[in-house]
């Protein structure tokens, strides 16, 4: 299992719609092969900063969904709200 961390920075005054669309992205992920779960964290000190952790069965599953979903309507609506491109880290847990 892997965890993909998405770091999102929204433009000022775009926080509400950006969070709504972020939640939609992760709701949609439930329909894809290899998705396990997710958590969304909202930075209370910095408006417009959202971190999402998505758990996937494998990097191959996460990458396949990224390729399929990147041109979705939700991503097309979210992208103009971004203050900068989203960062993505692929991680694994250690014991």
Beta strands, then each sheet from edge to edge (+ up, - down):
strand 1: 2-9
strand 2: 35-42
strand 3: 49-56
strand 4: 87-91
sheet 1: 2+ 3- 1+ 4-
end
